[in-house]
């Protein structure tokens, strides 16, 4: 995109930037809540970016080749809302700004993906935005490698603050971006030296330029209130072969006569007197929420400039060979290819015939071996545990620095950065990211997982070594509470499959779930086949189902289990049945999907047996809804221990014998 000269707009830069400041002051004051300081301080930088560089089209807000703008410092949300309103996004009306932080408004306290067009990601927790941006920039390069410059050629711009860069996730993010040479990623650092507690010198003394340079970035430092200096730095960054960080020295709360440059303007309304003084100092004599027509017209013209670029892109897309155009459009829509269903059904048939005894992490790899060849948009990876997570399949070449033809990302020991980058990959569109680590390290990923669920993104987390069954590594690596805690996250599908068929079904669920993430909990130890016939449907998609019925008469006992403990339930059933006690086994691979089934189905699956016993090598939480007050739980009451997994199950009383004893005690 050619830089737009400042004289092409009908209002001065100063007036256009002050429109942002005024809207931020007024909205925060009216809500009596918010953060006016950052929008006021970064108004000059944002004005330069949006009027001279940013390639977006408010009339076509989802145009695939638009530049992505991410406000990582999400507390300064009024900066983004003001920009969206001023540039002409139809759903960001003046009334929405007046309803800032109110129930039902699009203008939440922090930018929320899906609330309004132009909000590319949810940036509440600091550091998430800059880490998401790595995924956005990576997705752009991956799609560019497949479809070329004509249809994929855009930048990812980020405004980040001191808080974003203090958070540990930022280190993981900038290190990965620098290593991969994501040169179309440009970070504008709001270098104002203030945090909530006061001057940042109270807590940090980092040389941010040196830090970014050490991670393989280009850097620049400019006066953030000098529009020509900011423009020159952005122009240089766009021609770099590395990602770029531009440190923009700004005054937080710029224009506020008493509070500018202090923490007092960070997270509180300015107050009527300070706002009056700011209007006088800035030369802005207009009423609250009033934007003079010439200034608004200049902003709307800046927004309208993007129409020419989106129109040219539409022509470029139309000029692609028909097959490439159809493939690009399919990926952007998120639809699976027609070949997928055939490959999946054939693989299920093979599993039923072969009845493999695999660890479910191995079953996961084999499912991917069958499905990855027909899912070119699937982008795999692992946080330095590729050989343990089994996430790499034949034909997946690694993504390398400056070379994005591969489909496998070596994320390194960066679990949190990996999860956040996968959110960015999914949000960008055109790819389906999956990445692996040990289940116990889901704690490192938790904020990102929560945001995947909050934003409704198809991100797939492959979490192996899912219980005490991992054995000798001991309690630091044995995730006894993690499955229960992950089930507590709304809109997250937690899938704990029992064998190879259920694992393939879990992947089918994950790939088909466009509007929510999935997390697969997979074993290290081998498990026997449980599903030995083809049901003709994905039974795991119902969350739970009767795996083994009582052999004769009415069941007296129902055993409920997930994952590796389904085998224990099956063994206990055999013993009880041999003693004439009618027993059935229910597999519950996904609580969330089961809870969504009609009541009649759930009642039928749980059954009428007088005794219900749940078996899971984790903590009790979450099971009472299924076993009732008189039921029993066979599982963990504390942390694990080091030792061979067979001995650990006996040590903690998670055995068929314990299940049989619990059943008899309740009959």
Steps between C-alpha positions, in 0.01 A plus 500: 500500500634840405527736794222759501645852524366698798388793278252272323269524801278799566597546865831532678669210673470691827123533470454139396706372793313727739173346384626169643605668823169675543294187440715306746468767768126534452415130487704414809355794688142407408556138606688617810733211423785430263851590389527833317876541529620258234254613228598861562869417493492277191253709299776644282649160422160348427405791274812450292442127475132520408522792259824420319567127517227269623335309214142434614156559354228582756237423236650150458628435852572129445694542177761222532803702388446790738777606731442383856511756781527362853473713811701285736470763772130423515428718801533793258201368310357845434789557259371215283134587540566862407698393193228261386233767537702772333603288201142394434438150630121488491445312824721734704258790531530806718232347723726200558777734616256670733412157643864414569533217755123460533304175482414403145728751331761412241746711694601265779767597749756311294470422126292186455521304175156466346354808667571726204668492160862607509572331834736225390554331837404520866775680688428512867795323667812694419745333264235293326462746214866512405515120523184463289663731247778247446232253392335757272831582334588132469164415342555774243836354403370141490213594269728720292729202443204305362303766310755772416530876533199575282249392765699477827725795572421703811649626823423443867529813713498496878480771762653364820576663830742452786266247661490284187878488495530426871283190469706186449300392198646794308846345524374177345317692229778733391756221511293281268419788264864600476613144439247449219580841346137614491591820323142615446447536874542856631466585870444858609612518862326764708810599691340728759682376809183475711305206642219485755735509798688802367821539301613175342839565662342363818509150354700477177811639340506295180652637183215400271684582180790277603258228602323497163829520312627199693195308378568582135287810451573834343432789732455874484430772755296809415312785658147363504357850468694575182284365217772522235746307716238233567413476130866467400553221752195307381605542136844361581350212696287399202817447297678290761593134477431462873213587732530854631438666835462878498533653845272805493587735785168644612341688786217305657189715514650746249320833533372457854636808682568342841484124453694452175809289557370353826335177609198707595387501137566131443185332626259766622279768345664840477216682671309807372764757592788308345297436183418869476870581533594238243254645249654841547856371477430291188298773332187286490204726591228253404233340715534142626483246217484775238731451201494797258390406150833577324695287747253212482500526121878471495485190716227346286710568191792321662273201557355515149847488344506127568219431254736524204727237651220256579359546149840434343535191717163368385626525144823321592305219665277467194810472281631195686461161335156368589633218718723733702220751543260232622761366740575844641132576549442163667780555747388852586146373565642228723323217318662159491585355157268246345775236520505523878186295571616216276845486662348505849253219433769284340725550800227403749435183300869414517512551877197280556662228290846527656402562865835660587628517857656845501554784740251766401788736420601240240137468392497877457805490275351224290175692462699799382695279259166413340347848507786746451548409131144616425516804730767728354384782730591302813813653654661285767757564767632424843669682785824300473324168558445383144614144565286477813188677375513316165374808318724475194392276217657388174516778245483785747811705433613750761435870475842664486627856541388683189370176343130438557423215264489246786209410722674416829617755755770428751380737771783423740441499875237773468169342602324830574637666189397200291142510627468874443655476155251227411222740597646748253528235230135406544379860519683589180316224320596258228683258729405256779771501768574214737786482746620267769652491843451295818161538668663618821638798306152607397534729802759696303250525213190560706444870430533437128274194516240706684518766230464236226174403666390858564556590135357174365805407296584163343828443681597142581712426806671162505577422863680170560618316813158559642507332844703300750529259209805692378689327780850572618517876439304535821248741651641816340404355164186307594195719430250386762290821514541629147218321321249621759632855488491509121142371500414811701581726204180585309490417129805273512464140385715280725533159332651201679476204262520137608657337195599551138143532371400756761822689429417518129151616596653767724700633206189497283317703764789744529537554126125551456461740793519837328383702797686360799836352592566138585753354740603136465624322814714208388681217674862397504414136581351252254126434517299207363242553228152558641306583185523181297213563259411791274209691652441685174515831682730702723379384843745730678323795339217433747747535786405167657344170400447146622812308406415165661146402606408269781505152349166389639211655684492842660834661584564541870824693450604767251871573469591839352853571383718698264828438323730235641257416778240364257715187483485475879122534488478227235711264711289571810183438299630159394553403863163627616317337212675169574355522849151561366492876561365672191747775413527745213785732397449857379783685331488877553776643278357855510289638785420817307350321201312257723343784696373648173303188407123479552397406851346171384829393342702589808261312728514196276880497494536547876238230548286388792751285686489547875879536517712737292877508527731742320860412426757759393866540593441856609316691771133460586375844390239493227383140540218545752262615226521151351536268800256672736508509879523125544765442239867428546810650345817302442785740430756733655474682831838670483813522290666207331837331554798366308494142384393266220145582400366150573620530859363853532149391410517232770658740749217751458224239489388561143453137405225264385508341845432834668211565264350157570530553875338844478211359298434211736515729801214706354273221380 
